[in-house]
């Protein structure tokens, strides 16, 4: 019979876990934090079972299983934080072993396919509508949608050209979460400069009507498709390029109660004032080291302007500069963006479909000058201008690799 290695909550064991995090070994964004009897907590990748000898766990996904004895745990906190595990503990007292299969041990779910396309502008699962000055399209998944991925991309107000039925660029994310994918078109946008952009491309100011148009379009889609959830569904936002990012950022500040997570990449004109509510929405802001493409716009509301003004709100915002990056999207910036949206959508979307707040005490901190990462020691304290919030150890490591030019792209399947 295979003997399980024992795990304790000593500083040495905690140091091992820290080393795994910073060495690049992936630890799930939604690890299971379990408090030890010594007052220290460890994020386990998964919990396999509970028996008379304790819990069978993984420190890292796909790693060796180890056993944590019950006397090593804070049972009072276990009952409060993990009632399902505590119930298994009570059964263990009678000699029973309970399979839990939590975290990394959870059975893999088959990706949900997007609704099949049969050809034509009004294919299965594909809907269009016009609200105000905007035209909107949406591609539904098979079954009941759990949320919406809003594509805010482009320099001309036409993000819908980046959306096609079944396109693989978004299908992995949409299939994993069973999300609809939505895009827009605001006609008549001309390339201006400075303050003129806010006049000629007024749609980027979501608080002036375009944001409400998005929500109204979702109500129309809910009625047309018979999927009532769309009217109130949580939204994940992908923003890229100058105008796309501007709309994504300003939409998030204006409607934080609807947004799970947002990325704005290589943009500007971030003019909506952040609030305590919007600061809680996880936001990734990417810019290029050589952003000459943006300079021709004579931009206002840049990342340099909004960052110092937001620090007092202790925002869940991550800043990332792409080394040698320009104003355009790259495979590296796209990987960071989609990994962020994947992990944060997973962290914020409850089983019931509600938006839940993040636990800031589990966050990490990135140094914007040295690109070093560390655990967040004082979650209630505002960060320094040279620091940025990072949601967890996995994103922190990816952020570190991105800024140092060490990010590895995934091998095409």
N, C-alpha and C positions, 0 to 999 in steps of 0.2 A: 504494500500500500504506500502511495506517495505521501511523504512527510512535508507538511507546510512549514515554511519559515515563519518564525514569530516576529511580530513587529511591536515596538513600544513607542512611546511619545517622548523619548529622551531628546536632548539637543542634537545628539549625533544622528538620530533617525530623521529629525526634522531637517538637519543639514543635508542629508542625503536627498530628501525630497526637493530642497531648494536647488541643489546641484543638478538634479534632473531637469528642473524647470528651465534653468539658464543654459543648459548644455544643448538645447535643441530637441530633446526628447519630448514629443507632444504629450501634454496633459490636457484632458478635455476642459473646455470652457465652463462646462457645468459640472465640475467635480463635486463630490459629496463631502462637505466639511463636517467632521465629527470631533467633538471635544473630548480630550483626554482627562483622566482623573487628576493630572498635574496642572490643569488649567490651560494647557496648550491645545490648539486645534490643528488638525491635518486635513487637507483636501485629498480624499481618495478618489481614484478614477472610477471605481465601481465596488459594489458589495455583492458577492455571489450568494452567500447563505449565512445563516445563523444557527449555531448548534451549542451543545453543552460547553464546548471548549472556547467559544467566542465567535467572532465574525471572520469569515473568509473574504478578503478584500484584494484589490489591486491598487498599487501606488500609482502606476502608469498604465495606460491602455495597452493591451497586448503583452504586458509584463507578467512576471511570475506572481502567482497568488501567495498571499501571506495570511497568517492568522493573528488576530488581535484578541487577546483574552478579555473577558468581561471586566475583570478588576482594573484593567488599564483605562476604562472608559468612565466618563462622567455620566452616570445613568440618569440623573435628574435632567440634565440638558438633553440627553438622548431621547427621553420621553417627550420633551417639549419640541425639539427640532426634527426628530424622525420617529413619529409615532408608529409607523409601520415596522421599523427596525426594533423599537422597544417591545412591540407586541410579539415579535419573533423571539426576543430575549426572554419574555415571560414563558413562552412555550419551551424554550431551551432549559428552563429550570426544572421542567418535568422530564427532560431527557430527549426532547424532540429536536429535529433539525428542520429548519424552514428554508426553502429556496426563495431568494429575494430578487436576484437578477436585476440589480439597479445599476445605473450609470453604464460603464463599459460592458457590463454583462447583459444589458438589455438586448433582446432579440432585434436584429436589424429589420427595419421596415422597408418593404419594396417601394421604390420611388413612385409617386403618383404621376401618371402620364397626363399631358395636356390633352384637352378635348381634341378628338381626331378632326383633321382638316379635310374637307371633301372638295375643296376648290371653290373659287368665286369670292367676291368681296364679303359676302355674308355667310361664311362657312360655319360649321358647327362650333359653338363656343366662342364665336367672334362677333362682337357687337360694336356699333358706332353710334355716336350722338353728338349733337351740337348744343352747347350751352354758352350764351353770351357771345364773346369773340373767340371762343375756343371750340375746336373739334376734338373729340376724344374717342379712342378705340381701346378695347379690352379683349384679352384672350383668357377664357376661363379654363380651369383644370377640369378633369373628369370628377364628378362627385361634388360635394359641398365645399366651396372655397372657405379657407380659414383666415384669409387676409389678402392684401393687395401689394404687389411690387410696382411702385410708380417710377417710370423711367423719365427722368428730367435731363435730357442730353442734347447737345448741339449748340450752335452759335446763332441760330436763326429762328428759334421758337417752334421748330418742328421735330419733336422727339419721336414722333410716330414712325419715322423712317427707320428707326433703330429697333422697331418691334415687328416681327413677322410671326404668323402662326407656327408654333412648334420650333422656332429657332433655338438652337442648342445654347446660345449665349446666355439665355435666361432660363432655359427649361430645367437645368439641374436644380437651381434654387427654387423655382416655382414648383417643381415636382416634389422636392423634399418637404416643403412646408404646405403644399396644396394651396398655393397662392395664385390668384389671378394676376396677369401682367397688364399694366395700363400705360398708355402714352398719350401725348397731346399734340395739337397743332394750333398755334396762335399766328394768324396770318398778318401781313403788313409790317413785319418787323424789319427795320433797316439798321444797318450798322452805324452807330453814332459813337460819340466819345464822351467821357466824363458824365456830367449830370444829364446830358442829352440822352444817354442810354435809358435812364429811368423814365424819360418821356416817350421816346420812340418805341421802347420795348417795355411798356408799363406792366406787362404780364409778369415780369420777374418780381414785382412787388405783390406778393401773394395776398397781402392784407387789403389790397385795393380791388378785389373782386375775382382775380384768377384762382385764388385758393378756394373760395366758395364755389367757383365753377367746377373745380375738380370734385368736390364733395357732392354737388348737385348731380354731376354726371354719374357718380356712383349710385345715387338714388334712382336715376333713370335706368341704369344697367340692372339694378336689383329688381325693378318692376318688369323690364323687358325679358330678363332671363329666368325670372321666378326664383332667384337666389336672394332672398331678403337680407341675408347677412351682409351683402355688399354695401348696403346703405350705412352701416355702422362699423364696417370691418376695419381692423387696425392696418396701418400702412407702413411699409418699409420703403425708403426713398433712395434711389441711386441718382446722384447728380454729377454731371461731368461737363466740361467746357465752360466758357464764361457765362453764357445766359442760362444754361441748364443748371449749373451749380448755384447761380444766383436765385433761381426760382426754388430749388430744393432747400436751400438754407432758409430763405424767407418764409417758405411754406411751413417749415418745421418750427420756426419761432412763432408763427401765427396760429398754428393748430397743434400744439404739443400733445394734447389729449388723444390725438388720433395716430400719432407717429411712434413706431417701435424703435427705429434706428435710421440714421441718415448718413450718407457719404456725400461730400462735395469735393470734387477733384478738379484742380487747375482752373479755378474760377475767381470771381470778384463780385462786387456790387451786393455784398452781404449787408443790407441796410436795415433790416428789421431788428428792433431792440430785443435782446434776450431777456427772459423773465425767469423767475425761480422755477416755474413749471417747465419752460423749454430747456433750461440748463440741466434738467434731469434726463432729457432725451439723449442717448448716446449718439455722438456726432464725430465723424472722422473728417478732418480737413487736410487735403493733400495739395501740395504745390510743388512746382519744379524749381530746381536750383537756378535754372536759366529760363525764366518765364517771359522771354521777350514777346511771345505771341500775345500775352495779356497786356503788355505795356502800351501797345498801339491803341488800346481802348481808353487810355488815360483813366484807369480804374479808380473808383472810390469804394469804400467798404471792403478793403482787402483783409487778408488774414492777419497782417501786421497791425491793422487798426482795431479789429474786433477782439483780439486776444487779451490785451491788457485791460480792456474795459469789462471783460467777462469774469476775470479771476475772482472777484469778490463773491460771485454766485456759486463758486466751487463747481463749475460745470463738468459734466461727464463728456468732455470733449477731448479728442486726441488729435494732435498736430503731427504731421509727417512730411518732411521735405524729401523729395526724390533726388538723389545725387545725379547730377548731369541731366536731370529731367527738364524738358521744355514745357510749353503750354499744352501739349497734346497728351492723350492717354497712351500708356505703354502697357505691355503685358504685366509688368511688375506692379504698376499702380492699380491695375484692374484686379490682380490677385489679392493685393492688400485690401482693396475696397470690398470685394465680394466675400473674403474671409471674415472681415469685420461685420458685414451685414448678416452673414450666416450665423456667426456666434452670438451676436447681440439679439437677433430675432429669436433665436433659440432661448436665450436667457430671459427675454422680456415677455414672450408669448406663453401664457399659462395654458394648461390643458383645457380649460374652459373657454379659451379664446380671449381672455382679458389681458390688458397690458399691466405688467407688474414692475415695480421699481427695482433698480439694481441695489445690491449691497455694496456700498462704496468701500467698506472695510476690507473687501477682498481684492481691491484694485491694486495696480502697480503704478509706478512713476517712471517716466522717461526723461532723461536729461537732454535738452535740445542742443546743448553745446558739445557734450562728450558722447552722446548717444548711448549712455549706460542706462541700465534698467535696475529697479529695486522694488521691493514691496512698499506699499503705501503705509507709513507708520502712523500718520495722524489724519484720518479721513475727514475729520471735521474742520481741518485747517486749510485755508486757501493755499494753493501752490504758488511757487515763485515764478516770475516771468520766464525763467530758464527751464521750467519743468512742464511736463504735460501728463495728463491722466491717461492711463491705459487700463482697459477693463479686467484683464486677467493675465496669467503668466504666459499662455500660449500666444495671445496677441502681442504681448510685450516682446517676446522673442522674435516674432515675425517683424515687428516694428524695428527692432534693433538690426536685424539682417537687412531690412529695406533701406534704412538710413546709412548703413555701412556698405551698401552695394554688394551684399552677400546673398541676397534672396535667390533661391533656386526655384525655377518654374517647374510645374508639374509635367511629367511626361505624358504626351497625348495618348489617349486610350485607343 
